[in-house]
Amino acid sequence: HHLQTGFYSDGVGDMIIEGNLVHDNTVYGLDPHTGTHDMIIRNNIVYNNGEEGLICSLDCYNITIEGNEVYSNADAGIMFSRNMYNSVARNNYVHNEVKGIFVSASNNNEVYNNTVSNSGEGIYVKAEAANNKIYGNTITNATSNGILVNTGAFDNTFSSNTIVNAAKFGINVAPDSNNNVFENNNLINSKVAGQEE
């Protein structure tokens, strides 16, 4: 706590980060970076950091993010960034974020069985992110969109997500995104962009 970044790695493999309390860092809470791979990040509590709580960025792969509680960070709770691939975020509890779970310019990942509440965007997929599978998540009380897809994101699958009480839209897909598949999602007191009032 009270560092520049709580944890940072570059090119590290075969590591477990487990059971830590990470908070009040100037930039990121946990930041596995450039080429970090085969890492498990589980059962940590990450909050009140100056940007993302937990971000993997730049060619990271085989990262498993599971069972963490992430909240009250300045930007996103959990972020897949700049060619993060073959990685998983599951069974996390993310709340009170600007963006709950954010997938940007990253491919072939799975995001499932997470609970995201009281965040601006529940799950946000953008920047030509492709071939990601987003399923079985529960998103409640998004102050903007439950799921937002834009900036050319394509070939992603969104299935069996439950979205409750999204203030703007349960699902909002920008026209510049294409070939995304939505199936068996359950919207409760939430609407799809383009629906009539």
N, C-alpha and C positions, 0 to 999 in steps of 0.2 A: 504493500500500500504506500501511497504518497511517493511514488517513483515516476519516472518518465513513462515507462511501460512495465506492467507487472511481470510479464514473461515475454521474451523474444527469442526466436530461433532462426537459424539460416542453414538450410541443407541438412538438418538433423533427421535421423530416422530411428525407429524402434524405441519410442519413449512413451511413458504413461504419465499424465498430469492428473492427479486425483486428490479429491478431498481438501482442496485449498480454498481459502477465503481471499478474494482478489478485489480490491476496491480503492477508490480515490486516487487513481493514477492519472497523470496529466493527459496522456493520449489513450492508449489501449490497455485493457485488462490483460488479456492473453493474446499474443500475436505470433503464432507460428508463421514463418515467412519463407521467402525464396527457396523453393525446392524441398521444404520440410515434408516428410512422408512417413507413413506407417506409425502414426501417433494416435493414442487414445486420450481424449480429454473428457473426463467423467466425474460426476458428483462434486463439482465445484460450485461455489457461490460467487458470482461476479456482478458487481454493482458500482454505480456512481463513478464511472471512469469518463474521461474527457472526450472520447470519441466512441469507438465501438467497444462493447464489452469483450467480445471474443471474435477475432477476425483471422482467417487464414488467407493469405494473399500471395500471389505470384508463383504459379507452377507448383502448388502444394497438391499432394495426392495421397490416397489411402488414409485419410483422416477420419476418425470416428469421434463425434461430439455427442455425448449421451448423458442423460440424467443430471444435467446442470440446471441451476436456477440463475437466471440472468435478468437484471432489472435496473431501471433508472440510470442507464448510461446516456451520454449526450446525443448519440446518433442511433446506430443499430445495436440490437442485442447480440445476434449471431450473424456474421457475414461471411459468405463465400465470395472471394474476390480475385479477379485477374487470373483466369485459367486454373482455378481449383477444380480438380476432377477426381472421379472414382471415390467420392467421400460421402459420408452420411451424417445427418443431424437427426437424432431420434430421442424421444422421451425426455425432452427438455421442457422446462417451464420458463417462459419468457414473458415478462410483463412490464408495463409502464416504460415503453420505448418509443422513439420516433418511428423506427422501423423494427418490427419484431425479429423476423428472419429475412435476410436480404441476400439474394443470389444475383451476382453481377458478373457478366463475362466469364461464366464458369459452366462446365458441361459434364454430363453423365454422373450427376449426383442424385442422392435420394434424401428427401426431407419428409419424415413421417412420424406420426404418433406424438407430435409436440403439442403443447398447450400454449397459446399466445393470447394474452388478454391486455386490455387497456393500453393499446399501442396505436400509433397513427395508422401505419400500414401494418396489417398482420403479417402477411408474407408478400414480399416484393421481389419480382423476377424481372431483370432488365439487362440492357447492354449486350444484346445478342447472346444471352444465355440460351443454351440448347440442350435438348435430350435429358432434361432433369425430370425426375418423378417426384411429385409433391402429393402425398396422400395420407389419409387418416389423421389429419391434424384437426384440432379444435381451436377456432379463433373466435373470441368473444369481445364485445364492446370495443371494436376498432373505431377510433375517432375519425378515421377517413375511410379506407377500403379494407375489406377483409383480405382479399387477394388482388394485387395490382400487377399487371403484366404490360411492359412497354419497352420502348427503345430497341425494337427489332428482335426481341426474344422469340424463339421459334422452336417447334417440335418438342415442346414440353408437355407433360401429361399431369393433369390435376384431377385427382379422383378421390371420392369418399371423404372429402373434407366437410366439416360442419362449421358453418359460419353463423354466428348469432349476434344480432344487434349492431351491425355495421352502420356507422353514421351516414356514410356517403353511399357506397355500393358494397354488396357482398363480394361480387366479382367484377372487376373493371379491366378490360383488355383494350389497349390502344390500337388504332388502325394500323400502325406500323409493325405490329407483331403478327406473325402468321403461323398456321399449321399447329397451333396449340390445341390440345384435346382436353375437354372438360366432360367428366362423366360421374354420375352418381354422387354429386356434391349436394349437401343438404343446407339450404339457406333458410334461416328462421328470423323473421322480422328484419330481413335484408333483401336487397333487390340486385338484379344484374344490370349493369350499365346498358342503357337503351330501353329498358322497360318503361312502360307508361306509369305515371303516378297512380 
